[in-house]
């Protein structure tokens, strides 16, 4: 079955479920950070993505694993993307690597892990459940660690974190042969590398292998850019240099779009972590993304936010004109801040450039999509 045909069926069969997963995550999370740590919400940005997300959840809950794997195979081969450039394959995995939110009970998480293991037992050659199991272990690991700074994590939290990350690593190694046919195998291994503090060369080699697999699967670049932030394992300027290097290597509008996606990922919208990003190239990247895939409302808000922070008021005002009143709570945090920003009187500035602390500081940003 072709992807277009299958997605058409998804649209007609689950229109009532479109908002269910997102609404569930928002209602059950205890903080904004908890929501962002869950399989995104940042990628499920428009109706079509929400439909796919909801339908995969429905298929998984009803035990129709074969249909999920068939769809995953189609999405891998056809490389289908949503508005804004989000890959449909990434949205599919985000629907099955969590029981709904970071605040679900451990019993709910264990039930999810059990079901994924049963799926593996029933289909030993399918990469999809193995990768989903590894990703679930990783998200479950960050649940144990919590959303605080490293010095706030309990000894038990660290023990569970390490144990669950190692479980993910083991699953991915066991799936190496079949899993490496899927870009999400590399992406999950990049999260393992960050969590376990792999040395720079090993992480670079992994990113290079991932980009060789599919240079346009921008989640690889987001993961490497995140690893290179000073709060993790890089030095000031490393992320900025990498963003320019990878955008040049990919080339063309796709490379420019990747530069914007990296900038938005690391600098929007809690604080600036990579202060040397090129504002001109960032906005060219947004324009390229808009031309290639169309932009989402969140991306338009991100571009305005970043332009305003760089004091590029002309670009910011042009974007605000496009946005109208369709503001993004994820970007601006409040309607008051949005209104003040678009009228040129931001409350206390857009948001401050924050100091960064090396080490395991911000778990939500380690799990891409956040």
N, C-alpha and C positions, 0 to 999 in steps of 0.2 A: 504494500500500500504506500502510495506516495505521501510525503509529508503534508503537502497542501490539502490532499483529500482527508487525511487523518485529522489535521487541525480543524478542517471545516466541520467534521463530526464533533470534535471537542466543543466548538462554539455552539452548536445546536443542542448538545446534550447537557450542558452544565451552566447555562446562563445564570441560574439562581445561585450558583456556588462561587461566583466570581470573587466576591469580597470576603468569603469565609476565612481562608487561612490568614490573611493579613489582619482582619478584625480580631481573630482569636489571639494572634501574637500580641497585638497592642493591648488587648483587654487583660491578658494574664501576666504581662511583664511588669516588674516592679520599678523599672526606671527606663529612661531613654536608652541608656547604654545596653540594657538587657535586650531591648527590642532590636537594636542594631547588630547585636552579636548573633542573632538568629539568622538562618538562611534568608537572604534578603527579601525582604522589603526594599532594598535599593535597586535590585534588578526587576522586581515585580512592579514596574512603574506604570504600565498602561493596561487597558482592558484585555488585550490579547495575551499578555504575559500572565495576568491573573487567571485567565481562563485555563491556560496550560497548567499552571501551578495547581489550581483547584482540581482539575481533572486527574492529574497524576496522584494527588492525595487520595482522591476517590478510588482510583484503580488500586492503589496500594492497600487501602483499608479494606477493600473487598477481595484482596488476595489475587488480583489479576496481574501477577508479576510478568507473565509472558508478554502482555500488551505493553507494559512499561519498557521492557527490554527491546522489543521490536521498534518502538518509537525512538528509544535512545540510539539504536543502530542507524535508523534513518537520519536522525539529527546529526550524528557523527559524520555520515557520508555526504550529506547535502549541505552541512554547515549553515543552517538557517539562523537568521538573526532577527530580533525585534526592532521596533523603532528605538532609536538611541544607541543601537549597536549591540545591545545585550544578546548573548548567545542563548538560543532556546535550550541547548543541552545543559547549560549552567542552571537555568531555571528548573529544568526537570530534576536535577540532583538536589537542588535546594528544597524541593517538595518532599523528599524522602530521607533526609539526613537529620531530622529532628522530629520529636513528637508534637511540636507546635510552638514551643517557646523555651527559653532558658530556664524558666521557673516551673516547668512541669516537674512532677515528683520523680525521684530516682526509679520508682517502680515503673512509671511510664517510659522512662529512658531504657530500662532493662527490657521491657516488652518490645520496644522498637528494635533493640539489638538482637533479640531472640528472633523476631520476624525476619530480619535481614539475613540472619544466619540460616534460617530455614529456607529462605529463597536460594541461598548459595548451595545448600545441600541438594535442593531440587534441580539445580542447573549449574553444574560444576564449571562449564565453559563460558558462562556469562560474566563479563567484566562489571556490568552495572551494579549488581548487589554487593560485590566486593568493595568497589570504590565507595558506594553509599555507606557501607558498614564502617569503612575507615573514616569517612567524613563525620559520621555520627559519633564515633569514638572521640574525634577531635573536638567537636562542639561540646560533647559531654565532659571532656577534659577541662574546657574553659568554664563550664558550669561549676566544677569543683573548685577551680582557682578563684572565681569571682571576678568582679569588675574593679577591684581596688588596686592600689599600687603594690609593688612586690613586697614591701615590708608589712603589708596588712594581711597577707595570705597566711593561713594557719599551717602548721606542720602537716596536719592531715590533708589540707587542701593541696599542698605541694605533692604529697605522696600520691593522692588520687590523680592529680594532673599528670604526673610522670607515668603512672601506670597506664592511664588511658591513652596517652600519646604513644607509648610504646606498643600498645595493642593495635593502634592505627598503623604504626610502622610495620608491625608484623604482618598484618592483613595485606598491606600494599606490597610488601616483599613477596608474599605468597602469590599475589596476583600479578607479579611483574610481567610474566610472559603474555598473558591475555590482557592485562590492564593497560599496558603501554600503547594499546591500540586506541585508547580513549584519552583525550586531553585532560580530563578531570583526574586521571591518575597522577599526572605530573603536578597538577594544582594541589591535590591533597598532600603529596610528598613535600611540596614547598612549605606547607603549613607545619608538617612534621619537622622540617629542617629549621624553621624559625623557633618552634617550641623547644627543640632539643639543642639549639645553639650550635648548629653545624658551622665549621670554619668557612670563611668567605669563598675560598676556591671551590669547595665542594658545592656550595650554594650556587655559585656562578655557573659551574658545570651543569648542574641540574636545570637552571634557567635556560642555558644555551640549548640543552637537549630538548627542553619543552618548546622553545621557540622554533627549533628545527622541525619539530612535529607539526606545528601550526603557528606561524609567526603572527597571525592576525588574532589569535586567541588572547586578548589583551589582559586577561586575569593573570597570566604568567608575569607580565611586566609589572602589574600592580603589586604582586607578591615580592618581586625582587626589589622594587622601589621601596616597599615598606621595610624589608629586611635592612636596607641601607640607611634608614633614618638613624640619627644619633641616639634616639631613645632605645634602639635595638642594638645593632652591631656595626653601624657605619659611623662615618665621621661627617662633620658639617660639609656640605657640598656634594657628597657621594650620590645622593638621590637625584639632585639636579643634573649632575653629569650623566648619570645613567639614563635619565629621561630623554635627554638630548641625543645620547648615543643610540638608544634603541629606536627612537623616532626616525633618526637618520637611516638606520639599518633597514627598517621596514619600508621607509620611503613613501613618497607621494602623499595623497590625502589620507591614506590609512595610517601612515606614520604620524602625520600632523594630528589626526584624531586621537591617536594613542597618547600623544603628549598632553592633550587636554584631559584625557581620562586619568592619567597619572596625577596631574596637578590637582584635579578635583578630589581625587582619592586621598591625597596626603595633606591638602591644605583647606579643605572645605568639609565641615564648617565649624569645627570647635576651636581651631587655632592653627596658625601657620607653623608647619614643621619643616618645610623645605623653603627657606626664605628666598632662595636664588632662582626660582622658576621664572622664566622669561614671559612677562605678561603679553607681549606682542605675539609670541609663538603660541601661547596658551589660547588667545582669542582666535588666531588663525586655525588652531586645532578644533575649536568649537565650530567655526564656520565649516571646516572640512567634515566634521561629524554630521552637522546639519545637512550638508549636501549629500553625503553618502547614505545616511539612514533616517534622516529627520531627527530632531531632538525631542527629548521628553521635557515635560514641564520642569521636573527637578533639575535637569541639565541646564535649562535656560536660567533658572534661579541660581544655580552654581556659578555659571559664567558671569552673571551680574554681580554676585557676591565677590568673586575674585577680582573683577574689574574695579569694583568700588574700593576694595582693600588696597589695590595698586594705584588708587587715586586716578583711575582712567574714567573720569565722570562721563565723558561723551559716549564711550562704549556702554557703560552701565546704564545710562538713560535710554539708549536705543533698545537695550534688552528689557528694561522696565516697561517700555512701551509695548513690547511684544507680550510680556507677562500679564499686564493689566492687573487685575485683582487675584490672579491665580497663583498665589504665593505658596511656597513650599515650607511646611513646618519643620521639616528635617534640616533645611538650610538656614532659615531665619530664626527658628526657635519660638518666635512670637509674632503676632500680627503687628504689635506696636513697633518692634524692631524693623520689620519689613516696611511699614509705612514711613517711619522716620528715615530709613535708608534711601528709599526712592525719592523722598522730597529733599534730600541733601542734608539732613540733620540727624544722622544716626545716633542712637542713644548710647553714649559712651564709646563711640566708634563702632565699626561693624562688629568686630570681635578682636580681642587682643592677640598679638603674636605671643604665643606661650613659650616658656622655657621648656626644654626637653631634658629628660633624665634617662641616661642609658639603662638598659635592662628591660625586664618584663614589666612594663608599665601599664599599657593599655590593651587588654585582651580583646576588646571588640574590634580594634583595628588590625589585629593579627589574623583575624578570620575574614578573608576578603569577601567581598561583598559588602563589608561595613564601610 
